[in-house]
Amino acid sequence: MWAVTWFLLFSTTGIFQAKAQPLWPYGHVWPPWATGVFRVAADGREANMTQMQLSRVISQARRLRQVSWCVTVVVVSDDPVFLAAFAQWSLKGRLLAWSTRLLALTRLPLSELRHIYKNFSMTNSMIMIVENVSGSFSCSVYVLLPYIRLGAKALRVASWTPDEGLAPTSHLSVFPDKFSRFAERPTLVAVTEVNPINKMKAEDVSGTPGERWFTGPVPKLVQYLAQAQNFSYVYMRPPDGSWGFKHVDGSWTGMVGMVSREEADIGVGPFGVSATRAEVVDFTGPIMIDYWRIMGGRGRPEVNPWGFLLPLAPLVWTVILTALVVVPVIMFLLSSCISDKRHRQRDWVADCLTFIRVLLQQDITLPWDWWWERLVLGVWMMVTLVLTRSYSGNLMSLLAVRHIPQPYQSLRDVLDDPSVITIWETESASVQYLHSVESGIFRELADLEESGRILYRTQSQFGESIDTLVRRGDHVLMEVEMSLKAYMAQDFSLTGRCDFYAAREVFLPFMIAMAGPKGSPLVPSMSKRIKWITQTGLYYHWMETVMPNVSYCDNPPTKTAVSTSLALSNVWGMFAVLLGGHTISLLVLGLELLSVALLQVENVSTLTS
């Protein structure tokens, strides 16, 4: 049966003082600190009832801790079973964050406290053992180091006596930062998976045949952390090759699942930070911020059959056509106003045809008598000369240009083309988001799965899919920009060509980080050093060194010039215009003949009548 046990919460803030109000009898004048007292008693109850009471009390204490800062928890008990249960439930109930200090005050000897070593070693905890020898009281303060070897003893860091007070007995301070640098060199389990910047080498490492070893910027970061915090590590890979996906039943796959089940101490990843994943793991500070983009295969150089329209901008074509109508109208109006009756009346249609003949560089006659008419025609000839010379020069240049199609520059381009199929990483954070979104363009993307336009591939399968499906042009890869650049750089190093492109549009921005088990004190310790690495730009330097040619295909040209003879494929647009013009002319001719025949029939009918 458990003894009556107390634990207290001390805080240097008054935020939760309203909840601790019964402890302060002096009205509304509050001190700069506050204390919460919680009591767990057996009172003849069964162990299960006591556990329920302990769970309820820890939940209340956690609420106080969440609205406070600089919290210290003091547990007073002589029951080793209770101390073990308290440590376990405190971790399970998220009472003991690393910033929360725990002091266990007991009269039990260390030999009876071995079953709490593991839980106390992974928290910011200390044990104070009260000793009474011949009526003289003294206290010894012990700290339990994390990842210590089996059978190791707690380290005595201080002692207290009524006469001398608190005196240190070790180089460690009271409540030391045990995870900043380990006293002993533990071996941690790190889980990761291959990606374009995280390459695996199966080689003998430290004399262990077949041990997995990875190279890349993130493994370099892990190597730096291991040296700074004095630990060694071994790599593991998730059995399913995924980063982590939450199923309907709440279970997690991939690396996130392994870290949440504490099968690994460090989730190297790197992981995309999401709210769903943050429910089961803790993320370090961000390594970098990245975006999702579309990767497609660049098409073969093509000739635009309507390229003969390109030498002049659409606005120029509009102005020319407008001038062919407006100038004859102006001439007709001026002629009507200033010409006398002895001169012939102007024919507006004939004037239009005259200006068109000049534009097409055909000969004309000048029956006009007025000087201003000749002046207008001369200015039109000069404008036409500039336009035709510019057009012919630009047209010769454009006929030598081949256009390289890059059709998918946005999510809307992909959605509007029913022939293209998207490739996503299987059980990734982006797929988790697509399955959860209820409206908008991402809901439309998720609905592509119903029409068979989504393929799921692991990171290890991306290389083959890019070389076959994406290069073919009817598939696009949806991946983070960092990975796309690595894939394009690797392909350029092999082929010497930029056969792929990244779309202009970016979407789904997210942070990339490492991960640890929920409540793991490794996470804040690593986050501090990761911040130093990213702020100095060292991580980006590592990325550049492991990815040669990474920027060569960032902006590949969309046009290329060739020297070759013209083929029908180059100029079929002009022949289409010629054929269309002749067809329209034949239709007009038929209408004219029909109208003449009808007029003759009408005249014959009139004469006979």
Protein Blocks (a to p, Z undefined) as FASTA:
>chain_A
ZZddddddddfbfklmmmmmmmpcghjaccfbdcddddddfklpafklmmmmmmmmmmmm
mmmmmmgghiacddddfbfklmmmmmmmmmmnomagfklccddddfbdfklmmmmmmmmm
mpccdddddddeehiacdddddddehiaehiacddfbdcdfklopadfbfbdehiafklp
cfbacdddddddddfklccddddeehighiacdedjklmmmmmmmmmnopaddddddfkl
pabdcdfkopaehjllmmmnopafbdgkpadddfklmmmmccdddfbdcddddddddddd
dddfklmmmmpcfklmmmmmmmmmmmmmmmmmmmmmmpcfkbccddfklmmmmmmmmmno
pacddfbfbfklmmmmmmmmmmmmmmmmmmmmmmmmmmmpccdddfblbfklmmmmmkbc
cdddehifklmmmmmpcgdjklmmmmmmmnopaccddfklmmmmmmmmmmnopaccdddf
klmmmmmmmmmmmnopafbccdfbdchiadddddddehiaklmmmmmmmmmmmmnommmm
mmmmmmghklmmmmgcfbdcddddddfklmmmmmmmmmmmmmmmmmmmmmmmmmmmmmmm
mmmmmmmZZ
